[in-house]
Amino acid sequence: QLRLVESGGGLVQPGGSLKLACAASGFYAIGWFRQAPGKEREGVSCISMSGQVTNYGDSVKGRFTVSRDFAKNTVYLKMNSLKPEDTAVYYCAILTTTACSLFENDYGAWGQGTQVTVSS
């Protein structure tokens, strides 16, 4: 059974950092999305199967970094300089149609999400 499990969320002060992890059952291109209360799900980042291609949403460029550890079948999202507007549930998902996309329709299986709260 294909499974994605997110972890690493929590409460952090503005300007702080968190590192999220997405554990998968194989090698896949992976995307990170987030959804804040009352808002649409937003593409955050993606990484290709090889790890050589990455993309970021405009709102997180320069602050977030996506990487992968092939030995652990895990994709990480390092989040620096966090802002209150980064508060959301963060999801990872398997990309099925392109190497690295931030379009929600390009994704198949989704994890259950991990809560990130940035408080002032």
The 8 nearest C-alpha neighbors of each residue, nearest first, counted from 0:
[[1, 2, 24, 3, 25, 23, 108, 4],
 [2, 0, 24, 3, 23, 108, 25, 109],
 [1, 3, 24, 23, 0, 4, 110, 108],
 [4, 2, 110, 23, 22, 21, 109, 5],
 [3, 5, 22, 110, 21, 2, 6, 111],
 [6, 4, 21, 20, 112, 113, 110, 22],
 [5, 7, 20, 19, 8, 113, 21, 4],
 [8, 6, 19, 18, 20, 9, 17, 113],
 [9, 7, 115, 114, 113, 6, 19, 17],
 [8, 10, 115, 116, 114, 11, 7, 17],
 [9, 11, 116, 117, 115, 12, 118, 8],
 [12, 10, 117, 15, 116, 118, 9, 13],
 [11, 13, 118, 15, 117, 119, 14, 10],
 [14, 12, 82, 81, 15, 117, 119, 118],
 [15, 13, 80, 81, 12, 82, 16, 79],
 [14, 16, 12, 13, 80, 81, 11, 79],
 [17, 15, 79, 78, 81, 80, 14, 18],
 [16, 18, 78, 77, 19, 79, 8, 7],
 [17, 19, 77, 76, 7, 78, 20, 75],
 [18, 20, 7, 76, 75, 6, 8, 77],
 [19, 21, 75, 6, 5, 74, 7, 22],
 [22, 20, 5, 74, 73, 4, 75, 91],
 [21, 23, 73, 4, 3, 72, 20, 5],
 [24, 22, 3, 25, 72, 2, 73, 21],
 [23, 25, 2, 1, 72, 22, 3, 26],
 [26, 24, 23, 72, 27, 1, 22, 73],
 [25, 27, 48, 72, 28, 24, 23, 69],
 [28, 26, 48, 29, 25, 93, 94, 47],
 [27, 29, 48, 47, 94, 46, 93, 98],
 [30, 28, 93, 46, 45, 94, 92, 27],
 [29, 31, 45, 92, 91, 44, 46, 93],
 [30, 32, 91, 44, 43, 90, 45, 42],
 [33, 31, 42, 43, 90, 41, 89, 91],
 [32, 34, 89, 41, 88, 40, 87, 90],
 [33, 35, 40, 87, 88, 39, 41, 38],
 [34, 36, 87, 38, 37, 88, 86, 33],
 [37, 35, 38, 34, 87, 39, 88, 86],
 [36, 38, 35, 39, 34, 40, 87, 88],
 [39, 37, 35, 36, 34, 40, 41, 87],
 [40, 38, 34, 41, 37, 35, 36, 33],
 [39, 41, 34, 33, 32, 38, 42, 35],
 [42, 40, 33, 32, 34, 39, 43, 103],
 [41, 43, 32, 101, 44, 56, 31, 33],
 [44, 42, 56, 32, 31, 55, 41, 33],
 [45, 43, 55, 31, 54, 30, 42, 56],
 [46, 44, 30, 54, 53, 99, 29, 31],
 [45, 47, 53, 29, 99, 50, 28, 52],
 [46, 48, 28, 50, 98, 52, 99, 49],
 [49, 47, 28, 27, 50, 26, 46, 98],
 [50, 48, 51, 47, 52, 28, 46, 27],
 [49, 51, 47, 48, 46, 52, 67, 66],
 [52, 50, 49, 47, 53, 46, 48, 66],
 [53, 51, 47, 46, 50, 99, 54, 98],
 [52, 54, 46, 45, 99, 47, 51, 55],
 [55, 53, 44, 45, 99, 46, 52, 56],
 [56, 54, 44, 43, 60, 57, 59, 45],
 [55, 57, 43, 58, 59, 44, 42, 60],
 [56, 58, 60, 59, 55, 43, 61, 42],
 [57, 59, 56, 60, 43, 55, 62, 61],
 [60, 58, 62, 57, 56, 63, 61, 55],
 [61, 59, 57, 62, 55, 58, 56, 63],
 [60, 62, 63, 59, 64, 79, 55, 58],
 [61, 63, 79, 59, 60, 80, 78, 64],
 [64, 62, 78, 77, 59, 79, 61, 60],
 [63, 65, 77, 76, 78, 66, 62, 61],
 [66, 64, 76, 75, 77, 63, 46, 44],
 [67, 65, 75, 74, 64, 76, 50, 68],
 [66, 68, 74, 73, 75, 69, 50, 65],
 [67, 69, 73, 71, 70, 72, 74, 66],
 [68, 70, 72, 71, 67, 73, 26, 74],
 [69, 71, 68, 72, 73, 67, 26, 25],
 [70, 72, 73, 69, 68, 22, 67, 23],
 [73, 71, 69, 23, 70, 68, 25, 22],
 [72, 74, 22, 71, 68, 21, 67, 23],
 [75, 73, 67, 21, 20, 66, 68, 22],
 [76, 74, 20, 66, 19, 65, 67, 21],
 [75, 77, 65, 19, 18, 64, 78, 20],
 [76, 78, 18, 64, 63, 17, 65, 75],
 [77, 79, 63, 17, 16, 18, 62, 76],
 [78, 80, 16, 62, 81, 63, 15, 77],
 [81, 79, 14, 15, 62, 16, 82, 78],
 [80, 82, 14, 13, 79, 15, 16, 85],
 [81, 83, 13, 84, 85, 117, 14, 80],
 [84, 82, 117, 85, 86, 118, 13, 81],
 [83, 85, 86, 82, 117, 87, 81, 35],
 [86, 84, 83, 82, 87, 81, 117, 116],
 [85, 87, 116, 84, 115, 117, 83, 35],
 [88, 86, 35, 34, 115, 33, 89, 114],
 [87, 89, 114, 34, 113, 33, 112, 115],
 [88, 90, 33, 112, 113, 32, 87, 114],
 [91, 89, 112, 32, 31, 110, 33, 88],
 [90, 92, 31, 30, 110, 109, 32, 21],
 [93, 91, 109, 30, 108, 29, 110, 106],
 [92, 94, 29, 106, 108, 107, 28, 95],
 [93, 95, 106, 28, 29, 105, 96, 107],
 [94, 96, 106, 105, 107, 93, 97, 28],
 [97, 95, 105, 94, 98, 106, 100, 99],
 [98, 96, 99, 100, 95, 94, 105, 28],
 [97, 99, 47, 28, 100, 96, 48, 52],
 [98, 100, 47, 45, 97, 46, 53, 52],
 [101, 99, 102, 97, 45, 98, 105, 54],
 [100, 102, 42, 103, 45, 44, 30, 99],
 [103, 101, 104, 100, 105, 42, 106, 41],
 [102, 104, 105, 106, 101, 42, 40, 41],
 [105, 103, 106, 102, 107, 101, 96, 94],
 [106, 104, 103, 96, 102, 94, 95, 107],
 [107, 105, 94, 104, 93, 95, 103, 92],
 [106, 108, 93, 95, 94, 109, 92, 105],
 [107, 109, 93, 92, 106, 110, 3, 2],
 [110, 108, 92, 91, 107, 3, 93, 111],
 [109, 111, 3, 4, 112, 91, 90, 92],
 [110, 112, 90, 109, 4, 5, 113, 3],
 [113, 111, 90, 89, 110, 5, 88, 114],
 [112, 114, 8, 89, 88, 5, 6, 115],
 [113, 115, 88, 8, 87, 9, 89, 116],
 [116, 114, 8, 9, 86, 87, 88, 10],
 [115, 117, 86, 10, 9, 118, 11, 114],
 [118, 116, 83, 11, 86, 12, 13, 10],
 [119, 117, 12, 83, 13, 116, 11, 10],
 [118, 13, 12, 117, 83, 82, 11, 14]]
